[in-house]
Amino acid sequence: SSGINAEYDVWKILHPIGVAILNVVPNLVIAVTAGMILVVACRVAREARKGLRWQGVMTVVLTAVVYSFSFVPIAVYDFSERFVEKVPSKPGPVKVAYYRVANSLLSFHVIANFFIYSLT
């Protein structure tokens, strides 16, 4: 029985670390990358003495914003999952409704990318 409790104690520590790595790091990478792309684009436009094209800026910004927007609900679910009471025989509204919506929104950025790239 002490082995089970030890495993549970380890997961009490590892779960938040894993959730942070899998949910925060991708969004930080997207934000930093988008910022770096815009900085480089501004520098190149300044050196070439041409204006920065708004289509390129909008494409980068919209892609980053839509990705982060679609990823936030599942990140919230992952962070709050351990605080919600779990009854496997009768899942609550968080598991049924919110989880479904959050997972559906993960596909939103894939669908939106077509329109972002087509319209900008």
C-alpha positions as CSV (number, residue, x, y, z in Angstrom):
1,S,0.0,0.0,0.0
2,S,2.9,2.4,0.6
3,G,3.9,1.9,-3.1
4,I,0.6,3.2,-4.3
5,N,0.8,6.2,-2.0
6,A,4.3,6.9,-3.1
7,E,3.3,6.8,-6.8
8,Y,0.4,9.1,-6.0
9,D,2.7,11.5,-4.2
10,V,5.0,11.5,-7.2
11,W,2.2,12.3,-9.6
12,K,1.0,15.1,-7.3
13,I,4.3,16.8,-8.1
14,L,4.8,15.6,-11.8
15,H,1.2,16.5,-13.0
16,P,1.5,20.3,-12.6
17,I,5.0,20.2,-14.1
18,G,3.8,18.2,-17.1
19,V,0.7,20.4,-17.5
20,A,2.9,23.5,-17.4
21,I,5.3,22.2,-19.9
22,L,2.7,20.9,-22.3
23,N,0.4,23.9,-22.1
24,V,2.5,27.0,-21.4
25,V,5.6,26.2,-23.4
26,P,3.9,25.9,-26.8
27,N,2.0,29.3,-26.3
28,L,5.2,31.0,-25.2
29,V,7.0,29.6,-28.3
30,I,4.3,31.0,-30.5
31,A,4.3,34.4,-28.9
32,V,8.1,34.7,-28.9
33,T,8.4,33.5,-32.5
34,A,5.6,35.9,-33.7
35,G,7.4,38.7,-32.0
36,M,10.8,37.8,-33.4
37,I,9.3,37.6,-36.9
38,L,7.7,41.0,-36.6
39,V,11.0,42.5,-35.3
40,V,13.0,41.1,-38.2
41,A,10.3,42.2,-40.7
42,C,10.4,45.7,-39.4
43,R,14.2,45.8,-39.5
44,V,14.3,44.5,-43.1
45,A,11.5,46.9,-44.2
46,R,13.5,49.8,-42.6
47,E,16.7,48.9,-44.3
48,A,15.0,48.5,-47.7
49,R,13.3,51.9,-47.1
50,K,9.9,50.3,-47.8
51,G,6.9,50.1,-45.6
52,L,5.9,47.0,-43.8
53,R,3.0,45.3,-45.6
54,W,0.0,45.0,-43.3
55,Q,-1.0,41.6,-44.9
56,G,2.2,40.0,-43.5
57,V,1.8,41.6,-40.1
58,M,-1.9,40.5,-39.9
59,T,-1.0,37.0,-41.0
60,V,1.6,36.6,-38.2
61,V,-0.5,38.2,-35.5
62,L,-3.8,36.5,-36.4
63,T,-2.1,33.1,-36.6
64,A,-0.5,33.5,-33.2
65,V,-3.7,34.9,-31.6
66,V,-6.0,32.2,-33.0
67,Y,-3.6,29.5,-31.9
68,S,-3.4,30.8,-28.4
69,F,-7.2,31.4,-28.2
70,S,-7.9,27.9,-29.3
71,F,-5.4,26.4,-26.9
72,V,-6.4,28.3,-23.7
73,P,-9.6,26.3,-22.9
74,I,-7.9,22.9,-22.9
75,A,-5.0,24.4,-20.9
76,V,-7.6,25.6,-18.3
77,Y,-9.1,22.1,-18.2
78,D,-5.7,20.5,-17.8
79,F,-4.8,22.8,-14.9
80,S,-8.2,22.5,-13.1
81,E,-8.7,18.7,-13.8
82,R,-7.1,17.6,-10.5
83,F,-9.4,19.9,-8.5
84,V,-12.7,18.5,-10.0
85,E,-14.3,15.6,-8.3
86,K,-14.2,12.5,-10.5
87,V,-17.0,9.9,-10.5
88,P,-16.4,7.6,-13.5
89,S,-20.0,6.3,-13.4
90,K,-21.5,9.8,-13.5
91,P,-19.3,12.4,-15.1
92,G,-20.1,16.0,-14.3
93,P,-20.8,18.9,-16.6
94,V,-17.1,19.9,-16.6
95,K,-16.1,16.6,-18.0
96,V,-19.0,16.3,-20.4
97,A,-19.6,19.8,-21.8
98,Y,-16.5,21.8,-21.1
99,Y,-14.0,19.1,-22.2
100,R,-15.9,18.6,-25.4
101,V,-15.9,22.3,-26.2
102,A,-12.3,22.7,-25.3
103,N,-11.2,19.8,-27.5
104,S,-13.3,21.1,-30.4
105,L,-11.6,24.5,-30.1
106,L,-8.2,22.8,-30.6
107,S,-9.3,22.3,-34.2
108,F,-10.3,25.9,-34.5
109,H,-6.8,27.2,-35.3
110,V,-6.4,24.6,-38.0
111,I,-9.6,25.6,-39.7
112,A,-9.0,29.3,-39.2
113,N,-5.5,29.1,-40.8
114,F,-7.1,28.5,-44.2
115,F,-9.1,31.7,-43.9
116,I,-6.3,33.7,-42.4
117,Y,-3.9,32.8,-45.2
118,S,-6.6,33.2,-47.9
119,L,-7.8,36.6,-46.7
120,T,-4.5,38.3,-45.8
